[in-house]
Amino acid sequence: MPEPPAGPAPGPAPGAPTGRPCDAHDDDAGIVTQSLEQPEIFAGLYDRHAPDIHRYVARRLGEGAADDITAETFLIAFRSRRRYDAARRNARPWLYGIAANLIGKQRRGEERSLRALARTGVDTVAASWSDRSDTRIAARAPLAGALAALSPGDRHVLLLVAWADLGYEEVAQALRIPVGTVRSRLNRARRKVREALDTDPAFTSDVMEASPSWTT
């Protein structure tokens, strides 16, 4: 399994191709297309995107799960690459969509962790990847409760925007839903979080490592 991407990108997933990455000037669609004839080239896609996927999953489920889900994300992507739409030059939405689907299978575990944080102020997920002080981790507790109360679909949209920095079109591609649904889910999630906290939350690095786009 890959090491957490604290420095260089982790190694390829078990069963996925390894070898010389594709030319850095090639776009993602080019890498996927070329890999149909030269499977080892797919390693270039892993090198580009695995660290970001790993960080996103670690924020939601912890380091241990991030290792496994990152590996499985790229293994699934490799095995399904013939179905990739080459008109989409950037593979980020595709990869985040696979990861989101895998995260969804651990929905109950994520919700349990969020509720435990909201109740006790002890973040069992962040403890595996964060070196923050206890007071900073505890500051996340009210927001964790609000996130736990969201539906899985609303939480996916909100966190893909906030943590993966995807745009509306990219989230729609990732989750295979209309852009209008992305907008409605995001608006609903923001409203529920604001209502739960009785204020606009400070989505700062000290609280949730989140993007300011949550409150815009």
N, C-alpha and C positions, 0 to 999 in steps of 0.2 A: 504494500500500500504506500501511496506517496507520503512524504514528510510534509508537515505544514509549511506553506510557502513563505516562511519568514525571510528567506533570502532568494536563492535561485528557485525557479519553478520546480515543483516536484516531478519525479519520474513518471513515465507513462503508466497507464492503468494496466494491471495484469490482463494479458490476452489481447491488448491493443498493440498496434505496430510501434516499433521503435526504429530509430535511424536518424539520418540527417534531416533536420527541419527544412521545409520549403524556403525558397528565396524570400527574404523579409519583405520584398516589394510586391509580392503576390498578394491578392486579396483572399479573404476566407473562402469564397466560392471557388476561386482557382485552386486552392489547396485541396478542397473536397473533391473537385472534379479530377485533378491530377492523381489523387490518391486511389481512384478507381483502377488505374493502371499501375500505379506505383504506391502500394499501401503504406510504405514507410514514410511517405511525405505527410501523412496525416499527423505525424508527431509535431509538425509545425503549428497546427491548430491547437494542440494541447499546450505547447510552449506559450502561445499567445494568451490563452484564456483560462487555463487551469488555476493560476493564482487568484484571479478575481472570483471564479466560481467557488473556490475553496473558502475564501474569506466570507462570501455571502452565506454559504451553508453553515460555516462555523458560528456566525453571529446568530443564526436561528436555532441550531441544534447542538453546537459544541464541536470541539476539535475531532473527537473520535468519530462522530458521524460524518464530519466533513471529509475526512480521509476516504471513507468508504463511498460516500455519495459522489464525490468528485471523480473517483476512479470509475464508478458505474456510469456516470454521466457520459464520460468520453468513450467508454466501451459501447454503450448504446448508440452514441453518435456514430462511431466507426461502423458498427454493424448495419446501421440504417442509412448510411451516407448516400446510397444510390437514390434514395427518395428525396434528397435535399434539393430545394429549389435554387438552382444556380443563379437565378435573377436576383437573389438576395445576397449582396456582396459581403455583408457583415453577418457572421454566424452567431453573434452574441445572443439575439433573441431565441434562436433555435436551442442553443446550449442551456440558457437559463430556463427555457421551457421544460427541457428534460429534467434539469435539477429540481425545478418546482414540482414536477410530477412525483419525483422520488421523495422530496420533502413532505408532500402531501400524504404519502403512505405512513409517515411518522407524525401525523397531525396530533394525535392524542399525547404523544410524548412532548411535543413542543408546547401544547396548551398546559400540560401539567407543570412544566418548568416555569412558564409565565405566571401561572396562578401561585406557584410556590414563591416566586420572587415577590409578587404582589402582597402575599400574606406575611412573609417572614423577612423580606429584604435581603435574602441570601440568593444570589444568582448562580445556580449550579452550572448553567451554560457558560456564562462569561468567565467563571472561575477557571475554565479549561483553556481560555485563550487570552484573557485580559490580565494585565498587571496593575489595574487600577486599585486605588484605595477602597476600603470597605464603604466609606461614606459616599464615594462617587457611584459605586455599584448600587448601593441602597437607594440613591436618588432615582434610579430607574423603576423602582417598585410601582408607583402609581400608574406610570405609562404601561408597564407590563400587564397590569390588570385590565387596562383598556384594550390592549392588543389581544389578550386572551378572550375577551368578550366578542371580538369580531368574528364574522363567519370566515371559514377558510378562504373562500374566494376573495373577499374584501381584504383579508390580511395579505394574501399573495400580491394583489395589485399594489397595495400601499407599500409593502417592503421592496417590491421590485423597482418602484419609483424611488424610494428613499435610500435603499442600500445598494441596489444594482445600478442606479442612475440610468434606468431605461426611460425612454420617452413613451408617450401614449401608443404610438404606432408599434413600437418595439414590444411593449407589454402585450398588445393585442396579438402580435405574432407569436410571442412566447406561450401565451395561454390559449391561443386559438379561439379568441372571442372578438366580437366587433369592437371598434374603437369607442363607440358610444357606450358599450357596456363597461369598458375600462374607465371612462369618465364618470359614469354613474356610481360604480363601485368605489372609486377613489373619493368622490365627493361624500358618499355615505360614510366611508371609513373615517375621513377627516372630521365629519360632523360628530360621529359617535365618540371619537377620541376627545374632541373638545368638550362635549357634554359630560363625559366621564370625569374629566379633570377640572371642569368648570372654568377652563381658561384655554387659551391657545398654548399647547405644549412647547417647551423650549427643546427643539430637536437638535441638541448640540452634541459634540463629541463626548462631553462628560456624562451625558444621560443615556443616549442610545446609539452613539456613533452614526447618527442619521443625517441625511441631507436637509438643508434648509428648505428644499422644495416641498417638504411635507406641509408647510404652513403658508405656502404661496398660492 
